[in-house]
Amino acid sequence: MSLLEVKEVTHTYGSSRWFWRSSRQTTVLSNVSLSVEPGMCMGLLGTSGAGKSTLGRVILGLEKPQKGSVLFQGQDLYSMDSLTRKRIRKDLQVVFQDCYSSVNPRMTAEEIIGEPLENYERLSPAEQKRRVAQLLDMVGLNTGDMKKYPRQFSGGQLQRINIARAIALKPKMMVLDESVSSLDMVNQTHILDLLMKLKSEFGLSYLFITHDIRAAYTISDTLAVMDQGEMVGIYADKNQVFASHHPTVKKLVSSILSEHPRNRSISSGGSRVKPST
């Protein structure tokens, strides 16, 4: 059984109108299906407005779709009772793009990471402090950071705090919504390395939502591509994405440049040419 199954999900947003005018519906997801297996990372790619972040919110139970279903561990997220939903929520965590708005600026790192432990586990103060210290160590920080506030961390460090909070309850799956896109390349690399390490150690599953095919290719086992609310390709072997003829996929692939400037192509009059050496 798949850990996560999204079955023919359709979701729309309505725009308000005055008096006699009828409301207009904008379809943001159209018959979208995908599945994530235990211990697997699926990279969900798409340009801005493709619908990937909306799909993430639907998967997290934050926006109920008009049609279709979302099954997590075989249970429908939108038909379960509140007690089951709370239990499922423990196993399905999220890390968002904006690390600063994801935390309470008045809380210390210890309080931020400890919040889910307080909500789900009955630990003594000493045990909770020990668990928080362990989590900080897992994400490359130390106990001296426990009393710091968000403003005292860099973006990369604060995203590690968010990851520590997300893994505190030992979830089975994490939704990572553009979780490295606001970081510089050095911090992106560090966070991706950390995520791959945690995946290996704990058997985590990820849905890695991003517009950056390089980051997705680095961390993912399989790749899925969305365009204008539709799923246009799912590649069980991520290398297959480079052979796709779909315009959106080709555009994403073409955004990858060689690491060495000598091998990069630059645009000249609509064609692609290599710089002179």
C-alpha positions, 0 to 999 in steps of 0.5 A: 500500500502506498503511504500517500495516494492522491486520486483525481483531485480537482480544486477551484478558487472562486472570484467574488462578483457584485449583485447579479453577476455570477462568480467565476471559478478558476481551476487550479488542480485538474484530475491530479493523481500521484502516489508516494511509497514509504521511504521515497522522495518524490520531487514535484516540479513546476513553474510558478502558478502550476498548482504544486503548492496548492496540491501540497496544501490539499495533501496536508489537509489544509484545503478540501478539494472539490473532487477526488480524494487524498489517502494517507496510510490508506485513510481519506484525510477529508472523511476521517474523524477528528481523533484520527486526523490528529493521529495522522497529523503526527505522521504528516509534517511540513516545512514551508519556504519562508522559515521566518514566518513559519515560527513565532518570533517570541519563542526560543528555539527550544520552545519552537522545537518542543511545541509538537512534543507538548501537543502529542507527548507527555514528557517531563521538563528534563526529558523534553529538554533532552529530546530538543537537544538531540534534535538540535544535534541531528540538524547540525546545531547545538544546545547553546542555540536552545535559548536563541530567538529566530532573529538570532539565526541565519536563514539556513540555521532557522530552516534547520530549526523548522526541520527539527520541529518537523521531525520531532514526532518521528513522522512517516512523511514530510511535505517540503514546500519550496523549503530551500528556494529562499536560501543561497546555494551554500545553505541549499546544499547543506539543507539538501544534504541534511534532508538526505541524511535524515531520509536515510536514517529514519526512512522518511518519505518526502514530497519535495515541492520546487521549481528548481529541477537541480534541487529536485534531481539531487534529493528525489527518487522520482520526479513529477511535473505539473503545468497549469494545474495538471500532472504532465509527467511522472518519471519513476526513473528521474533520469527519464525526465531529460528525454521528455518532449513536453514543453514544460519539462524541456523548459525546466531541464533547459534551466540547468547549466553546467557547473563549469562556465566553459560548458554553459550555453548563453542565449544569442538571437534566440539560439543557444551558443557556447561562450568563446574560450 
